[in-house]
Amino acid sequence: MTGGTPADPTAAGRPGQRVLAAFAERFGGEPDGRWWAPARVNLIGEHTDYNDGYVLPLALAHGVAAAARVADRPVLRVHSLQQQAPVELPLADIAPGAVRGWSAYVGGVAWALRAAGHDLPGLDVVVDGDVPAGAGLASSAALECAVALAWDDLAGLGLSREELVAAARRAENDVVGTPTGGMDQMASLHARAGHLAFLDMRSLAVEHVPFDPPAADLALLVIDSRAPHALVDGEYAERHRSCRRAAELLGVAALRDVPPDGLDEALAHLGRAPGGEVLRARVRHVVSENARVLDVVAALRSGADPRRIGPLLTASHASMRDDFTITVPEVDTAVGAALDAGAHGSRMTGGGFGGCVVALVDAARVADVVGAVEVAYAAAGYRAPAAFVATAGDGARRIS
């Protein structure tokens, strides 16, 4: 199992410390400041965000740091410690379709802020992160949020967290081209240590729900399946389109408006539509997933033993596997092995088609569960997984 990540992003060897030296080497002198935004893991509530539903993420200790300084001309110059070549982009040239690759996440923030009517200076910025690559833990949202905070501070925009979320989401939707629903950016900007962020993706209301597994002798284990995770392709967009089509056929604004006690009627109606079987499965997942999120929140609000939410996590995985069809063999193997080794519940987390698994386990059995997953992977011929214990951390902020 990989070791835990220190909570302080400016600790030795962490991104918040590394960007200082990298900035001096790349641009000379000191930055005007440093900003940090965490990655997230979603406890439950998958593909519900763009359906106006409910999600329940927490911020990780992993994330992205940005060291930035106002430039002397309206140009974005950005260097990533994870990439070989720096990128230079005139702000006026950044637009949907005009920027490709990793720099679209940074340039997209500039475009979104300018599109909202804000006057931005150019920026020299170095970014660095320690989010496991391809793990589906929203490293892109962390990058967007760290840079959005930097521009907000350095330009004196005085934006609210809600406005920063909107800009970061527009960067990903319109410039990068991924139709995500905004959960990742909200989690990064609104998170609170020791809590889950219960997000209503229609009203954008945020409630912080206490979540302290160690107090119950539990651990939230995150297992990186090491299966490649990519969302800028047809699969994620197809799920988005099919949900939107189902909502149109059902005459509702979004699938969030189909109540659990109205699910059977909705499924019967969709059975008469072209492609009805696929639409039925997609709707069944979204409606049941929203209900599971609410059930988890109710249990945690009541102070119940967190072990009680385990079966809801496992049911969520079955729904993603069978109805939304977004899991892959490596993910299913990790979930099955974790449950066989005594996990109280386990599920894929994130957009799917790779990425990570979460498992709620007794603290004393973390090593046993990780070992069981490693054995199952070796038997299947998969690349060895990685794992760490997650602790709910604070959201994005200025760190110097």
C-alpha positions in Angstrom: 0.0 0.0 0.0 1.3 3.5 -0.8 1.9 5.7 2.2 -0.4 8.5 3.3 0.1 12.0 1.9 0.9 14.8 4.4 -2.0 17.2 4.9 0.2 20.3 4.4 0.7 20.9 0.7 3.8 23.0 1.5 5.6 20.2 3.3 9.0 19.0 2.0 8.5 17.1 -1.3 4.9 18.2 -1.8 3.7 20.2 -4.8 3.3 23.5 -2.8 7.0 23.4 -1.9 8.2 22.2 -5.3 6.6 24.9 -7.3 8.8 27.6 -5.6 12.0 26.3 -7.0 10.5 25.5 -10.3 9.1 29.0 -10.6 12.5 30.5 -9.9 14.1 28.3 -12.5 11.5 28.9 -15.2 10.6 32.5 -14.7 13.2 33.9 -12.3 12.5 35.5 -8.9 9.6 34.9 -6.7 5.9 34.3 -7.5 3.3 36.7 -6.2 1.7 33.8 -4.4 0.9 30.1 -4.2 -2.5 28.4 -4.3 -3.6 24.9 -3.6 -6.7 22.9 -4.7 -7.4 19.3 -3.7 -8.4 16.4 -5.7 -11.5 14.5 -4.6 -12.9 11.1 -4.2 -16.7 10.5 -4.4 -18.1 8.4 -1.7 -21.3 7.8 -3.6 -23.4 9.5 -6.3 -22.0 8.8 -9.8 -23.3 10.4 -13.0 -26.0 12.1 -11.0 -24.4 15.6 -11.2 -25.3 16.4 -14.8 -28.8 15.0 -14.1 -29.4 17.7 -11.4 -29.0 15.1 -8.7 -27.0 14.5 -5.5 -23.4 13.7 -4.9 -21.3 13.1 -1.8 -17.5 13.7 -2.3 -14.7 14.5 0.0 -11.4 16.4 -0.6 -8.2 14.4 -0.6 -4.7 15.3 0.7 -3.6 15.0 -2.9 -4.0 17.9 -5.3 -2.4 20.6 -7.4 -0.4 23.7 -6.4 0.1 26.8 -8.6 2.8 29.4 -8.1 1.9 32.5 -10.2 2.9 36.1 -10.9 1.3 38.8 -12.9 2.9 39.0 -16.3 3.9 42.3 -18.1 1.7 41.5 -21.1 -1.7 39.7 -21.7 -0.2 36.3 -22.2 -0.5 33.0 -20.2 2.8 31.3 -19.8 2.4 28.0 -18.0 4.8 25.3 -17.1 3.8 22.0 -15.5 6.3 19.8 -13.6 4.4 16.8 -15.1 5.0 18.0 -18.7 8.1 18.5 -20.8 7.5 21.8 -22.6 6.0 25.0 -21.3 3.1 26.6 -23.1 2.6 30.3 -24.1 -0.9 31.5 -25.0 -2.1 35.0 -25.8 -5.2 35.5 -23.7 -7.1 36.8 -26.7 -6.4 33.7 -28.7 -7.8 31.2 -26.1 -11.2 29.9 -27.2 -13.1 26.6 -27.4 -11.4 24.5 -30.0 -8.3 26.6 -30.1 -6.3 25.0 -27.3 -5.5 21.3 -27.0 -3.9 19.1 -24.4 -3.3 19.7 -20.7 -2.9 23.5 -21.1 -6.6 23.7 -22.2 -7.5 23.2 -18.5 -5.5 26.3 -17.5 -6.2 28.4 -20.6 -9.9 27.5 -20.3 -10.1 29.2 -16.9 -8.8 32.4 -18.6 -11.4 32.1 -21.3 -14.2 31.5 -18.9 -13.3 34.4 -16.7 -13.0 36.7 -19.7 -16.3 35.4 -21.1 -17.9 36.4 -17.8 -16.7 40.0 -18.3 -13.6 40.0 -16.1 -10.5 41.9 -17.1 -7.5 39.6 -16.6 -3.8 40.3 -16.6 -1.4 37.9 -18.2 0.0 35.2 -15.9 3.3 33.4 -15.4 2.4 30.2 -13.6 4.0 26.9 -12.6 1.8 24.0 -11.6 2.6 20.7 -9.9 0.4 17.9 -8.6 0.6 14.6 -6.7 -2.7 13.1 -7.8 -2.1 9.5 -9.2 -2.2 9.8 -13.0 -5.3 8.4 -14.7 -6.9 7.5 -11.4 -10.2 9.4 -11.9 -9.7 11.6 -8.8 -10.4 14.9 -10.6 -6.9 16.2 -11.0 -8.1 18.4 -13.9 -10.6 20.1 -11.6 -7.9 20.7 -9.0 -5.8 22.3 -11.7 -8.6 24.5 -12.8 -9.5 25.6 -9.3 -5.9 26.3 -8.2 -5.4 28.6 -11.3 -8.9 30.2 -10.9 -8.0 31.1 -7.3 -4.7 32.6 -8.4 -6.3 34.8 -11.1 -9.1 35.8 -8.8 -6.6 37.0 -6.2 -4.0 38.6 -8.5 -6.6 40.4 -10.5 -8.6 41.5 -7.4 -11.8 40.0 -8.8 -13.4 39.2 -5.5 -15.3 36.2 -6.9 -17.4 34.0 -4.7 -16.8 30.2 -4.5 -19.9 29.7 -6.7 -18.5 32.0 -9.4 -15.1 30.2 -9.3 -16.9 26.9 -9.7 -18.8 28.2 -12.7 -15.6 29.4 -14.3 -13.7 26.2 -13.7 -16.7 24.1 -15.0 -17.0 26.2 -18.2 -13.3 25.7 -18.8 -13.8 21.9 -18.7 -17.1 21.8 -20.6 -16.4 24.4 -23.3 -12.7 24.6 -23.8 -11.6 21.0 -22.9 -14.8 19.6 -24.2 -15.8 17.2 -21.4 -19.5 17.5 -20.5 -19.0 17.0 -16.7 -21.6 18.2 -14.3 -19.6 20.3 -11.9 -19.2 18.0 -8.9 -15.4 17.9 -9.1 -15.0 21.7 -9.1 -17.6 22.1 -6.3 -15.8 19.4 -4.2 -12.4 21.1 -4.6 -13.7 24.5 -3.7 -16.2 23.7 -1.0 -14.7 20.8 0.9 -14.1 20.9 4.6 -11.8 18.7 6.7 -13.6 15.9 8.5 -16.7 16.2 6.4 -18.3 15.0 3.2 -19.7 17.7 0.9 -23.3 16.9 0.2 -24.0 18.7 -3.0 -27.4 19.4 -4.6 -26.4 19.8 -8.2 -29.6 21.6 -9.1 -29.7 24.3 -6.4 -25.9 24.1 -5.9 -26.5 24.0 -2.2 -23.7 22.6 -0.1 -24.1 20.8 3.3 -21.1 19.5 5.2 -21.9 16.1 6.7 -19.5 14.9 9.4 -17.5 11.8 8.3 -14.8 10.4 10.6 -14.2 6.7 9.9 -11.2 6.4 12.4 -13.6 7.4 15.2 -15.5 4.1 14.4 -12.3 2.1 13.9 -12.8 2.3 10.2 -10.8 3.4 7.1 -11.9 4.6 3.7 -9.5 2.8 1.5 -9.0 4.1 -2.1 -7.7 1.5 -4.5 -6.3 2.7 -7.8 -7.2 0.0 -10.3 -4.5 1.2 -12.7 -6.9 0.7 -15.6 -6.5 3.7 -17.9 -9.1 6.4 -17.2 -10.1 8.8 -19.9 -13.3 10.8 -20.2 -12.7 13.0 -23.3 -14.1 10.3 -25.5 -17.5 9.0 -26.7 -18.4 6.9 -23.7 -18.9 9.7 -21.1 -20.7 11.9 -23.7 -23.0 9.0 -24.7 -24.1 8.6 -21.1 -24.8 12.3 -20.9 -26.8 12.2 -24.2 -28.8 9.2 -23.2 -29.8 10.7 -19.9 -30.9 13.9 -21.6 -32.9 11.9 -24.2 -34.6 9.9 -21.5 -35.5 13.0 -19.6 -37.0 14.5 -22.8 -39.1 11.4 -23.4 -40.3 11.4 -19.8 -41.2 15.1 -19.9 -39.0 16.1 -17.0 -36.3 18.8 -16.8 -33.8 16.2 -15.6 -33.7 12.6 -14.3 -33.5 14.0 -10.8 -37.3 14.7 -11.2 -38.2 11.0 -11.5 -39.0 9.9 -7.9 -38.2 6.4 -6.7 -41.9 5.5 -6.4 -42.4 6.7 -10.0 -39.5 4.6 -11.4 -41.6 1.6 -12.6 -44.0 3.9 -14.5 -41.0 5.7 -16.1 -39.4 2.5 -17.1 -42.6 1.2 -18.7 -42.9 4.4 -20.7 -39.4 4.2 -22.0 -39.8 0.6 -23.0 -41.9 1.8 -25.9 -39.2 4.2 -27.2 -36.5 3.4 -29.7 -33.4 2.2 -27.8 -35.7 1.8 -24.8 -33.8 -0.9 -23.0 -30.6 1.2 -22.8 -32.6 4.2 -21.7 -34.4 2.2 -19.1 -31.1 1.0 -17.6 -29.6 4.5 -17.6 -32.7 5.9 -15.8 -32.8 3.0 -13.3 -29.2 3.8 -12.3 -29.6 7.6 -11.9 -32.9 7.3 -9.9 -31.7 4.6 -7.6 -28.3 6.3 -7.2 -29.9 9.5 -6.1 -31.9 7.6 -3.5 -28.8 5.8 -2.2 -27.0 9.2 -1.8 -29.9 10.5 0.3 -30.0 7.2 2.4 -26.2 7.5 3.1 -26.6 11.2 4.1 -29.6 10.3 6.4 -27.6 7.5 8.1 -24.6 9.8 8.7 -26.7 12.7 9.9 -28.3 10.4 12.5 -25.0 9.4 13.9 -25.4 5.7 13.0 -22.5 3.4 12.8 -20.9 4.2 9.4 -20.8 0.4 8.7 -24.4 0.7 7.9 -23.7 2.6 4.6 -21.6 -0.3 3.3 -24.4 -2.2 1.5 -25.4 1.1 -0.2 -21.9 1.5 -1.6 -22.0 -2.0 -2.9 -25.4 -1.6 -4.5 -24.1 1.5 -6.2 -21.3 -0.5 -7.8 -23.8 -3.1 -9.0 -25.9 -0.4 -10.6 -22.9 1.2 -12.4 -21.8 -2.2 -13.6 -25.1 -3.6 -14.8 -27.3 -0.5 -15.7 -24.8 2.3 -16.5 -22.2 -0.2 -17.8 -19.2 2.0 -16.9 -17.0 -0.4 -14.9 -14.1 -2.5 -16.3 -12.8 -5.9 -15.3 -10.0 -4.5 -13.2 -12.5 -2.4 -11.2 -14.9 -5.2 -10.7 -12.1 -7.5 -9.6 -10.9 -5.0 -7.0 -14.5 -4.5 -5.6 -15.1 -8.3 -5.5 -11.8 -9.0 -3.8 -12.3 -6.2 -1.2 -15.7 -7.5 -0.3 -14.5 -11.1 -0.1 -11.8 -9.9 2.3 -14.3 -8.3 4.7 -14.9 -4.8 3.4 -18.3 -3.5 4.6 -19.0 -2.0 1.2 -17.1 -1.2 -2.0 -17.7 0.6 -5.3 -16.1 2.2 -8.2 -15.7 5.9 -7.8 -15.5 8.6 -10.5 -16.7 8.7 -14.1 -15.9 5.1 -14.9 -14.1 3.1 -17.6 -11.1 2.8 -15.2 -10.0 4.8 -12.2 -10.4 4.0 -8.5 -12.4 1.9 -6.1 -13.4 2.9 -2.6 -13.8 0.4 0.2 -15.1 1.0 3.7 -13.1 -1.4 5.9 -12.2 -2.0 9.5 -9.0 -0.1 10.2 -7.3 -3.3 11.5 -8.0 -5.0 8.2 -6.7 -2.5 5.7 -3.6 -4.5 4.9 -5.6 -7.7 4.6 -8.0 -6.1 2.1 -5.2 -4.5 0.0 -3.4 -7.9 0.0 -6.5 -9.7 -1.2 -6.9 -7.2 -4.1 -3.2 -7.7 -5.0 -3.6 -11.5 -5.0 -6.7 -11.2 -7.2 -4.9 -8.9 -9.6 -1.9 -11.2 -9.9 -4.2 -14.2 -10.6 -5.9 -12.2 -13.4 -2.7 -11.0 -14.9 -3.5 -7.3 -14.2 -0.9 -4.6 -13.4 -0.5 -4.3 -9.6 -2.9 -1.9 -8.0 -2.0 0.9 -5.6 -3.9 2.0 -2.5 -4.1 4.6 0.2 -6.3 5.5 3.1 -8.3 8.7 2.4 -9.0 11.4 5.0 -11.4 14.2 4.3 -9.5 17.5 3.9 -10.1 21.2 3.4 -10.9 22.8 0.0 -8.9 25.1 -2.3 -7.1 28.0 -0.7 -4.1 30.4 -0.9 -1.1 28.9 0.8 1.4 31.8 0.6 
